[in-house]
Structure formats: structure tokens, C-alpha cells
Amino acid sequence: MRIFVTGAGGFAGGHLVEHLLRQSNLRPDDIVAGVLQPAGHNPALDRLGIVQRQLDLRDAEAVHAAVADIRPDLVFHLAALADVAQSFKDPWGTLANNIHAQVNLLEACRQIVPTARVLVVSSAEIYGAAPADAPLDEMVPFAPTNPYSVSKVAQDMLGLQYYLAYRLPVVRARPFNHIGPGQGSGFVAADFASQIAAIEAGQREPVMFVGNLDAERDFTDVRDVVRAYLLLAQQGQAGEAYNVCSGQGYSIQYLLDTLLSYATVPIEVRQDPARMRPSDVPRRIGDATRLRTQTGWTPQIPFEQSLLDTLNDWRVRLGLSPRDAHSAGAERR
């Protein structure tokens, strides 16, 4: 079994590689990690013994050569520009990167390994401003509200087109918000956690700056998300799309309050107009019935544990010791 993971140096990609390595029938040299980094290899992946290939997916010849060399049985396509705020600043940059990269990868797979199963990671952002009266299933029409979500609509539909036109066995995953240790800045839970950790470390004043706290989102731990990715790559029906979500909504206010309950010092909260997006969807909750029925997957890690793990990860990054929820809450009181 040969597996190629694009975006392996990123948040979900790194967790996916770790999850793949926990499968008893896989060895480190079964997995090739595609990374795009000016400095070369990702040290975290080096420690896992994973073969890494520095690759710009926008370079068609380089992608063709990589796929010809690897000849994967499974392909996980996670690489993409995923910053919604940045997509408003540079719409074409996001669109060109995400679409061009996927076309090159699908073309290479079609020509070289036409039986390889390909998991294309789209996003629940494609549902955008869809009515939120009930959890969103895969039949909800697309209603993208930002350039990033438009790029994900294109990626999703390209996956379907390559299945319909060439019978390339593509499965599409539509993850809702995912959180957990290792997430970088630019995402709400990580942004809040990094601010709290920096305050605890005495690196900034005890004030947190926040955006819209009323929005409600469906959060799933990244470690549960990558479990779903592997199950879909193995068991998903080619040509189909699957939501990856918990089915449970949490307000950003609740997320913030939970993280603050783990803080070891008092913190003031202030709203920052610069953190308000030009377009924000009040509520987006998913329906993962199709995924659950096809694979038996259900999320296992509680939301509150995911938040504590995220905060502890940032504490470690800033030189602090991780804390458990009980001791953190007790110290704050």
C-alpha cells in the first residue's frame, strides 16, 4: 500500500500522517508526504520517519513526476490556501492556487494511476449562506460567501467531474470547522488559545481581542476528522460527497468562555472591529448521516477536551507547562 498525502506539513495533514502510522499494516516508508516549504523538510515529519517530497502542486510537470515515482494506491489531497480573511484580500491568489493545484494532481492521477482512490478535501464553507433552519446535509445548494469558499466549490466539483468523465475513484469530504492541538493562527480557537497562553506567559497585557461572538459553528476535533478521512478513502463511495462534522453547534461566545475558564489569570475581553469579516454566516451546523451510515464513524473527542488540548499546545509552544481542566479552573477561581 502506497499513500500520498498533499499538505502533509499543515494542521490536518500532520494529524492524518500520524493517524496513518497508527494503522498496524502501514510503515513509515508506505507514506509519502507532499510539503511546500521554502526551508525544505518539515522537522515534525522527519521525526516520524516519513518520506517527504517538497513539491509545488501548481507545477504540472513536478506533480506528474511525483505521482509517477510514488504510484500511490491512496491519495489524500489536503493542500490548499485555507485563510478566509486572506481570501478577501487576495481573491485570485486563493482561487488560482487551490484550483490549479487540484487540476494538476487529478490529471496526474488520471494518466498514471487511474485506479488510485483519491480523497479530495472540500469544505463546509461551500454551503455559505444556505438556510440554517436545520442541519445541512450534502444536498443543500452551494451558497459561497467568500473567495475561499468559491475555490472549494471548484475543488469539490472538479472531484465530481473527474469521476464522471474518467471514472477516477474520487471521494469528496466536506469538513466543517475542526480544532485541536497544532492549529496555527488565523482560526478562532487557536487565536483565542494563543492569546490566553501569551497572557499567562506574561508576554502581553491581560486583554483579549475578539471578533463576532454570536456566530454558531459545528466543531470537530481534528483527530476525529482525520479518522473520517481514512475511512472515506477506504470505504467511501466513489463520486459521492460526505460531510465531516459533529452535528452539534457551539457559539463562539461559548468557545471563548470555555477557554477562559481554563485560564490561570483574569483576562479582559474587548471586541476588535478589524477581526469582523465582511461576510459572516450566523449559524452553520452539519448533518453527517451519510458518513456515519457508510463508515460507522462518529466523533469521539468532546468539544471541551479539544479546547483544553488546543490551549495546552499553545502553552507548550510558549514555554509553559500544560494544565488539566480542574487545576486551571481552580487556580482561576
Protein Blocks (a to p, Z undefined) as FASTA:
>chain_A
ZZddehklmmklmmmmmmmmmpmkbcfklpccddddfklpafklmmnopacddddfklmk
lmmmmmmmnopabdcdfbccfbfklmmmmmmlmmmmmmmmmmmmmmmmmmmmmmbccddd
ddfklnmmacfkbccdfklccddfbfklmmmmmmmmmmmmmmmmnopacddddddddede
hiaehifklmmmmmmmmmmnopaccbdcdddfkbccddddfklmmmmmmmmmmmmcghia
cdddehiacdfklmmmmmmmmpcbdcdddddfklpcfbdcfbacddfklmmmmnopacfb
dfklmmmmmmmmmmmmnopacddfklmmmmmZZ
